[in-house]
Amino acid sequence: MTATPATGPHDRLLRDFAEGRAPALARAVSIVENHRAGFDRLLALWQPRLGRGRRLGVTGPPGAGKSTLTALLVKAYRDAGLSVGVIAVDPTSPFTGGALLGDRIRMESVAMDAGVFIRSMATRGSLGGLAATTNEVADVLDAFGVDRILIETVGVGQSELDISRIADSSVVVLVPESGDSIQTLKAGLMEIADLFVVNKADRPGADRLRNELELMLGLRSGATMKHVPAHHGVDLSRRNPARLAREAARAEDADRWTPPVLRTVAVNDEGTREVVDALERHFHYLERSGELRSRRRSRLRDRVVNVVESRVRDRLWKDAATSAWLDAQLPALEAGDTNPFAVADALLARSGTLLSQVSP
């Protein structure tokens, strides 16, 4: 189905956007990020252009050096002649509700490059390490023709797992201190990582953290004890899980991806090339295995679910009649004559017309 062309105030924006003008990109991002009038029509028009840019997520605990590493990745991609977009999700200011812009400050070395677009986004109460409209802003960058889209999460710890749903490849950055090795034992970070980076690897404990990560990867794979005879006296030194995980991560054209664990010292630009190469290998694996199509299909499905949830929420709670009806049920709830589940079912039943109406 062909989308209806936008008319009116967005005509010039669409022309400038199609011509690759940076001001048009900035304006389009603002419209979409803030859900201004017509944002959904713009996204609908640009939908056929999606899929060319690679989306790379960078996540991990606060202070791990995510912004420094992201800036180095930007520089590496620019040196390769690629355009880069950065979506840096920052904490929300308690005064203005906007982003604190810490990541933009730390990326000052690349911020003035004409081939780099950086947008700081405030979480605005959204959990999972991302802002609510991060995926939509990434769509705008993709439609504009940006080659690499780097998405850096706010850095809230183990709960920032949303990045795995919107990125083609997810990089988890850890450091030797502050109990990060304990965090890796929890399923979340282990499951979302396509690539581990032990940053500040010149500090004590870096090798231990790397070994613990590779040990966990080896144990998780279940391949360590395959084909080992079930009797005493078996030499297990050659079946070390960490060593096997490291070897599997280096294997070319493997049927299964094992996340490599790389060492970097981002402040000295050490190890960046290895990270870029590993991301390239992972993307080729995704293409070869069919996982790229699967991930992007899941992303599209999630987008539809999110849009439905958002529109249902808006229609219900912005409708004065629905709000008044709910208030009228409170006495019965207080008296115990009914319960929230029964009220919810009744509310949905009476709101069928409201929920099924076509958006203007």
Order of alpha helices (4+ residues) and beta strands (2+ residues): alpha-alpha-alpha-beta-alpha-beta-alpha-alpha-beta-alpha-beta-alpha-beta-alpha-alpha-beta-alpha-alpha-beta-alpha-alpha-alpha-alpha-alpha
